[in-house]
Amino acid sequence: MSVHVGSAAPAFKLPSRPGHVVDLGAVFGTKKTVLLFFPLAYSSVCTTEMCTFRDDWQKWSSLGCSVFGISVDSPFVTDKFRQDLGIPFDILSDFNKDVSRQYGALFEDLMGLKGVGKRAAFVVDASGKVVYAQVNAEAGQQVDFDAIRKAVESC
């Protein structure tokens, strides 16, 4: 299954760190939301992507949106990654890969590794509808930061 522009964003709950679960069902329909799926914490392209959002955090905050990173790493790793890089938003652990699969953001096999997240971005408007969706076929291809920003500004 995958999520497309115009569809309702599927609600889900994922941990951001051990013992702390974030309920996106409670966010969707109340606030503009950016979901950033990425393959693996601490890899070079993923680090660059999360740091790009961190470095432009003032801009994202001024747009009135929530931002969540999502990877298939464990909640121990996602929390450490967030802390080490000073990321000002939650990085969620989709360790069981259910949400990545639901959103169409999962490589079943990437360089011999089974079940690695694809680099993808979704913008959900304040009514809970997906207004932007980008799922990259290449793991090293960055998301389109400008297109994500324009989608958030337009909703």
Summary of the structure (lengths in Angstrom):
residues: 155
radius of gyration: 14.0
end to end distance: 24.8
largest distance: 40.9
contacts: 505
relative contact order: 0.23
helix: 30%
strand: 31%
